[in-house]
C-alpha cells in the first residue's frame, strides 16, 4: 500500500512538472515564517478576547512555525489562473496535540495542522476587455482593512470602465444546511460594490457599499444568538438571528512631493433582530429585557494617516475614531463593529507581535466601546538590509468601560494607556529576513476592567517582545 501510494504521488509530481509544457505556467510560492515569543510578562493577556490580567507576572517564552505555500497555474496567454494555497499554522515547539486538532509540536511530531487557505479560479471574461476578470472560490477578500479583510468563499470581479475600476462581489459567510421541508433555508450572504478612480495627479479614491443579510428560522428565544461586548464582531455573533447590515464608505490616499495622506470614512447601519444581549460583568442578563430583542445599528468609523518622507526617513501620525456604545441596556448598537479583520497597529493590544496567533484583539476597537487611537511612528531605512523604527501610542475607548469592581462599586473609565514600540528588520539574504520587536504598555485605569484584582485603578503593565526568521520565495 505504501509503495502504491508513493507511485501515485510520483506520477502526480511528474504530471505537475509537465503542465508548463502543455498548457500552463505553474509557479510555487512560499512564506516560511519561524516566530518566537522572546518574552512577555503577561501571557494571560494573549487570550483573544478572553484575557485577564493577574496580579503580578505570568511570563512565558516560546517558539512556533507558520508555513504557507501556494501554487499558481496560469495559462500561457494569462487568461486563466488557478490558485491553491495551504497553511501549516501556529505549530508551537513542544505543544501537545491530538488527532483532528490543529495543534501539536511535541513528541513524535505534530497532529493534523494543514489548513486550506485559498482555492480559487481567476479568469478573464472572453467577451470583455483585458481588465474584466472573475474570481470564484475560497479567496482573499477586502472591503476595507478596518471593516472586512480576510479569506472567504464567494465570486468577485474586477472591471475597468474607462477611468474607473469597478469591483463587484457576492460572498457566502454561512450556508444553512437544513434539509427539513418544514424549515426555511436561511443563509448569510453579502453583496459588495466599489468604484476606484483618480480625481487628480497623485490622488486615488474609492467609494463602496456593503450589504449583509440573513434570517433565523428559530422560534425559541432561548436558542437565539447572543451578542456580548467581548465578542462584538460580526463573524462571532453566530447565525441564529435576523441580520440586515449595510456600510457606506470612502477611502483613498494622496501624495504631494514628500507628504502623504491616507483616509477611511464609513457609516454602518441596519438591524440585528431576534437576538440576545448579555453582559455578566455588570449585571445585564437575559431577564433584564434584552432577550429576543431587536437592535438598531448606527455606528461610524474615521481614520487618517498624515506623514512625510525625508530621504530614508518616514514619519507618520495615525488617528482613528471607532464609535462606541454608551448604554448596553438599550436596544441600540452604536459601537462600530468589524466583520473579519486583522489589525497589527499595536504590539500589546493587537496583532503587532510576530507571534500573531496570540493577541488580545484582532479588531480596531475594544469591547463594544469603540476606540480613539493615536500613533506617531518613525521608520528609518539605514541600509539596503537594515530597517529600524519606533512608535509612541495613546489609546482610549470612545465610550467609558463600565463595570463592578471586587468591592461591589461601580467603576468607569475610558483611558487605556500609553504604549512604546520599537522594531529592527535585517535581511540576512535577499529572501531571508530576521526581525525583532518589542512593546511596553503603561496601562491606565480603564485596563483595570481586565484585572483579576479589580479596584478601580490599573496595577499592571504589559510587555511583549517577539522575533522571527522569515523565508519568502
C-alpha positions in Angstrom: 0.0 0.0 0.0 2.8 2.4 0.9 4.6 1.6 -2.4 1.4 2.1 -4.4 0.8 5.5 -2.7 4.4 6.5 -3.4 4.0 5.6 -7.1 0.8 7.6 -7.4 2.5 10.7 -5.8 5.4 10.3 -8.1 3.1 10.2 -11.1 1.2 13.3 -9.9 4.5 15.1 -9.4 5.6 14.3 -13.0 2.3 15.5 -14.4 2.6 18.7 -12.4 6.1 19.3 -13.7 4.9 18.6 -17.3 2.0 21.1 -17.1 4.0 24.2 -18.2 4.9 22.4 -21.4 1.3 21.5 -22.0 -0.9 24.5 -21.2 0.0 26.4 -18.1 2.9 28.1 -16.3 3.0 26.7 -12.7 4.7 28.7 -10.1 5.3 27.7 -6.5 5.4 30.4 -3.8 6.1 30.2 -0.2 6.2 32.0 3.1 8.1 30.1 5.8 7.7 32.1 9.0 9.6 31.0 12.1 8.4 33.1 15.1 9.4 33.4 18.7 7.9 35.0 21.7 11.1 36.3 23.2 9.4 37.3 26.4 6.1 38.5 27.8 5.3 39.3 31.4 1.5 38.7 30.8 0.9 35.6 28.8 -2.6 35.7 30.4 -3.3 38.7 28.3 -2.8 36.9 25.0 -6.1 35.0 25.0 -8.2 36.5 22.2 -10.9 38.5 23.9 -10.9 36.1 26.9 -7.9 37.7 28.6 -7.4 38.6 32.2 -4.5 40.4 33.9 -3.4 38.6 37.1 -1.7 40.4 39.9 2.0 40.0 39.1 3.7 38.4 36.1 2.6 35.5 34.1 5.7 35.3 32.0 6.4 33.0 29.1 8.7 32.3 26.1 8.0 30.0 23.2 8.8 29.3 19.5 6.5 28.4 16.7 6.3 28.0 12.9 3.7 29.1 10.4 4.4 27.9 6.8 2.3 28.8 3.8 2.7 27.6 0.2 0.6 28.2 -2.8 0.5 27.1 -6.4 -0.3 29.4 -9.3 -1.2 27.6 -12.5 -1.6 30.2 -15.3 -2.3 29.6 -19.0 0.3 30.8 -21.4 -1.9 33.7 -22.5 -2.6 34.7 -18.9 -6.4 34.5 -19.3 -7.0 31.7 -16.8 -5.3 31.1 -13.4 -5.9 28.6 -10.7 -4.6 29.1 -7.2 -4.3 26.6 -4.3 -2.7 27.7 -1.1 -2.4 25.8 2.2 -1.1 26.7 5.6 0.5 24.8 8.5 0.0 27.4 11.2 0.9 28.2 14.7 2.8 24.9 15.3 4.4 25.6 18.7 7.5 24.0 20.0 6.5 21.3 22.5 2.8 21.9 22.4 1.0 18.6 22.6 -1.6 17.7 20.1 -4.2 15.0 19.4 -5.8 13.6 16.3 -8.0 16.0 14.5 -6.8 19.1 16.3 -4.8 21.8 14.7 -2.0 21.8 17.3 0.9 19.6 18.1 4.6 20.1 18.1 5.6 17.7 20.9 7.0 14.1 20.9 6.7 12.2 17.6 5.8 15.2 15.6 2.6 17.0 15.0 -1.1 16.4 14.8 -3.3 17.5 11.9 -2.4 21.0 11.1 -3.0 21.6 7.3 -5.5 24.3 6.5 -6.8 25.3 3.1 -6.0 29.0 2.8 -7.0 29.8 -0.8 -8.7 27.7 -3.5 -10.0 29.7 -6.5 -10.1 30.1 -10.2 -9.4 33.5 -11.8 -10.2 34.1 -15.4 -10.7 36.9 -18.0 -14.2 37.3 -19.4 -13.8 36.2 -23.1 -16.1 38.9 -24.5 -14.7 41.8 -22.4 -11.6 43.8 -22.3 -8.4 42.6 -20.7 -9.3 44.1 -17.3 -12.5 42.3 -16.8 -11.8 39.3 -14.7 -13.8 37.0 -12.4 -12.5 35.1 -9.4 -14.5 32.3 -7.7 -13.8 30.0 -4.7 -12.0 30.5 -1.4 -10.1 33.7 -1.9 -8.7 36.8 -0.2 -11.5 39.4 0.1 -11.0 43.0 1.1 -13.7 45.7 1.5 -11.7 47.9 3.8 -8.8 47.0 6.2 -10.8 48.4 9.2 -14.0 46.5 8.3 -13.5 43.3 6.3 -10.2 41.9 5.1 -9.9 38.1 5.2 -10.4 34.9 3.3 -14.0 34.0 2.3 -15.9 31.9 -0.2 -17.5 33.8 -3.0 -17.5 35.2 -6.5 -15.7 38.5 -7.2 -15.0 40.6 -10.3 -12.7 43.4 -11.3 -13.8 45.5 -14.3 -12.1 48.5 -15.9 -14.7 51.0 -17.1 -12.7 53.9 -18.6 -11.1 55.9 -15.9 -13.0 53.9 -13.2 -12.1 50.5 -11.8 -15.2 48.6 -10.5 -15.2 45.7 -8.0 -18.3 43.6 -7.5 -18.8 40.6 -5.2 -21.1 38.1 -3.7 -19.8 36.1 -0.8 -21.3 33.5 1.4 -20.1 33.5 5.1 -22.7 30.9 6.2 -24.8 28.2 4.5 -27.7 26.8 6.3 -27.5 23.0 5.9 -31.2 22.5 6.8 -33.0 19.6 4.9 -36.3 19.7 6.8 -39.2 20.7 4.5 -40.9 22.5 7.4 -38.0 24.9 7.8 -36.9 27.8 5.6 -33.3 27.8 4.3 -31.7 30.7 6.0 -28.2 31.6 4.7 -26.0 34.5 5.4 -24.9 36.4 2.3 -23.1 39.7 1.4 -23.1 41.9 -1.7 -20.3 44.4 -2.3 -19.7 47.1 -4.9 -16.8 49.5 -5.2 -15.6 52.2 -7.7 -12.0 53.4 -7.6 -10.9 56.4 -9.5 -8.1 59.1 -9.7 -9.6 62.6 -9.4 -6.2 64.3 -9.7 -2.5 63.6 -10.0 -1.2 61.7 -7.0 -4.7 61.1 -5.7 -6.5 57.8 -5.6 -10.0 57.5 -4.1 -12.7 54.9 -3.8 -16.4 54.7 -2.8 -18.0 51.4 -1.7 -21.1 49.8 -0.3 -21.6 46.5 1.5 -24.8 44.8 2.4 -25.1 41.6 4.6 -28.4 39.8 5.2 -29.6 36.6 6.8 -32.7 35.4 8.6 -33.1 33.0 11.5 -35.6 30.2 11.3 -35.6 29.7 15.1 -38.8 30.3 17.1 -37.4 29.7 20.5 -35.7 32.8 22.0 -33.5 30.6 24.2 -31.8 29.4 21.1 -31.2 32.8 19.5 -27.6 34.0 19.1 -26.2 36.1 22.0 -24.1 39.2 21.3 -21.6 40.3 24.0 -19.2 43.1 24.0 -16.3 40.7 24.4 -17.3 39.1 21.1 -18.5 42.2 19.4 -17.7 41.3 15.8 -20.0 40.0 13.1 -18.1 36.7 12.5 -18.5 35.9 16.2 -22.2 36.6 16.5 -23.4 33.1 15.5 -26.2 32.6 12.9 -29.5 32.4 14.8 -30.7 36.0 14.4 -32.1 38.2 11.7 -29.4 40.4 10.2 -29.7 43.4 7.9 -26.4 45.3 7.9 -25.1 47.9 5.5 -22.0 50.0 5.2 -21.3 53.0 3.0 -17.7 54.3 2.8 -14.9 56.1 1.1 -11.2 55.6 1.3 -8.1 56.7 -0.6 -4.6 58.2 -0.5 -2.8 61.3 -1.8 0.8 62.2 -2.3 2.3 65.6 -2.9 6.1 65.8 -3.0 7.2 64.1 0.2 3.9 64.5 2.0 1.3 61.7 2.0 -2.2 61.2 3.4 -4.4 58.1 3.7 -8.0 58.2 4.8 -11.1 56.0 5.5 -14.6 57.1 6.4 -17.5 54.7 6.9 -21.1 54.6 8.2 -22.7 51.4 9.4 -26.4 50.9 9.8 -29.2 48.4 9.8 -30.6 46.0 12.4 -29.9 42.7 14.3 -33.3 41.3 15.2 -34.3 38.3 17.4 -31.0 38.4 19.2 -29.9 38.3 22.9 -27.5 40.7 24.6 -26.0 39.6 27.8 -23.1 41.0 30.0 -22.5 39.2 33.2 -19.7 41.5 34.4 -22.1 44.5 35.0 -25.3 42.7 35.9 -27.0 42.8 32.5 -28.6 39.4 32.0 -31.3 37.7 29.9 -34.1 38.5 32.3 -33.4 42.3 32.0 -35.4 42.8 28.9 -32.7 42.1 26.2 -33.8 38.6 25.4 -35.4 38.2 22.0 -34.8 41.9 21.3 -34.5 43.9 18.1 -31.3 46.1 17.9 -30.8 49.0 15.6 -27.3 49.5 14.4 -25.9 53.0 13.9 -22.1 53.4 14.0 -19.3 55.1 12.2 -15.5 55.0 11.7 -13.0 57.6 10.6 -9.2 57.2 10.0 -6.4 59.3 8.7 -2.6 58.9 8.3 -0.6 62.1 7.7 3.1 61.7 7.1 6.3 62.8 5.3 9.3 61.1 3.8 12.7 62.7 4.0 15.4 60.6 2.2 15.4 57.3 4.1 13.2 58.6 7.0 9.4 58.3 7.2 7.4 60.0 9.9 3.7 59.0 10.2 0.9 60.2 12.5 -2.1 57.8 12.6 -5.5 58.7 14.1 -8.8 56.8 14.1 -12.1 57.0 15.8 -14.4 54.0 16.1 -17.7 54.9 17.7 -18.7 53.1 20.9 -21.9 52.1 22.6 -22.7 54.2 25.7 -25.6 52.2 27.0 -25.6 48.4 27.0 -29.1 48.5 28.5 -30.9 49.9 25.4 -31.8 48.3 22.1 -29.2 50.3 20.1 -25.8 49.1 18.9 -23.9 52.3 18.5 -20.5 50.7 18.6 -18.6 50.2 15.4 -18.4 46.5 14.5 -16.0 44.9 12.1 -16.8 41.8 10.1 -13.5 40.0 10.0 -10.1 41.8 10.1 -6.5 41.5 11.5 -5.1 44.8 12.8 -1.4 45.0 13.8 -1.2 48.6 14.8 -0.3 47.8 18.5 2.0 45.2 19.8 0.4 45.0 23.2 -3.3 45.2 22.3 -3.5 43.9 18.7 -1.6 41.6 16.4 1.6 43.7 16.2 3.7 40.9 17.6 5.3 38.5 15.2 3.6 35.6 17.0 0.4 36.9 15.7 -1.8 33.9 16.5 -1.6 35.1 20.2 -3.1 38.5 20.9 -5.8 40.2 22.8 -7.8 41.6 19.9 -7.7 41.5 16.1 -10.1 44.4 15.9 -9.8 48.2 15.7 -11.7 48.8 19.0 -12.1 47.4 22.5 -15.3 45.6 23.5 -18.3 47.5 22.2 -16.8 50.8 23.4 -15.0 51.8 20.3 -11.6 53.4 20.2 -9.8 56.7 19.9 -6.3 55.7 18.6 -3.3 57.9 18.3 0.1 56.8 17.0 3.3 58.6 16.0 5.7 56.3 14.2 9.2 56.8 12.8 10.7 54.4 10.3 14.3 54.6 9.1 15.9 52.6 6.3 19.5 52.6 7.5 20.8 50.5 4.5 19.5 48.1 1.9 19.5 45.4 4.5 18.6 47.2 7.7 15.3 48.9 8.7 14.5 50.2 12.2 11.6 52.1 13.7 9.9 53.2 16.9 6.4 54.5 17.8 4.5 56.0 20.7 0.8 55.3 21.0 -2.0 56.7 23.2 -5.3 54.8 23.2 -8.6 55.2 24.8 -12.2 53.9 24.3 -14.7 56.2 22.6 -17.2 55.5 25.5 -16.5 54.6 29.1 -16.0 51.0 30.1 -18.4 50.5 33.0 -18.0 47.6 35.4 -18.4 46.4 39.0 -15.1 46.1 40.9 -14.3 43.4 43.5 -15.8 45.6 46.3 -19.1 45.9 44.5 -18.5 49.5 43.5 -19.4 50.8 40.1 -16.4 51.9 38.1 -16.0 53.6 34.7 -13.1 54.9 32.7 -12.0 55.4 29.0 -8.2 55.7 29.2 -6.4 52.5 28.1 -2.9 54.0 28.3 0.4 54.7 26.6 2.5 52.3 24.6 6.0 52.4 23.3 7.0 50.2 20.4 10.2 49.5 18.5 11.5 47.1 15.8 14.5 46.1 13.8 14.5 44.2 10.5 17.6 42.9 8.8 18.0 41.0 5.5 20.3 38.0 6.1 19.8 37.2 2.4 17.5 38.8 -0.3 14.7 36.4 0.7 15.5 35.7 4.3 14.7 38.3 7.0 15.4 38.5 10.7 13.2 40.8 12.7 12.7 41.6 16.4 10.2 44.0 18.0 9.0 45.0 21.5 6.1 46.9 23.0 5.6 48.2 26.5 2.2 49.4 27.6 1.8 51.8 30.6 -1.8 50.7 31.4 -4.2 53.4 32.5 -7.3 52.9 34.7 -9.6 51.5 32.0 -7.4 48.5 31.9 -8.5 47.6 35.5 -11.6 46.1 33.9 -9.4 43.1 32.7 -7.6 42.7 36.0 -8.4 39.9 38.4 -8.0 42.3 41.3 -10.4 45.0 40.2 -10.2 48.0 42.4 -10.8 51.0 40.1 -7.2 51.7 39.2 -4.7 49.9 36.9 -2.0 47.9 38.7 -0.4 46.0 35.8 1.7 47.0 32.7 2.2 44.8 29.7 5.5 43.9 28.0 5.8 41.8 24.8 8.8 41.1 22.7 8.8 38.8 19.6 11.1 37.8 16.8 11.0 36.0 13.5 13.2 34.4 10.8 11.1 34.5 7.6 12.0 32.9 4.3 9.8 34.0 1.3 10.1 32.9 -2.2 
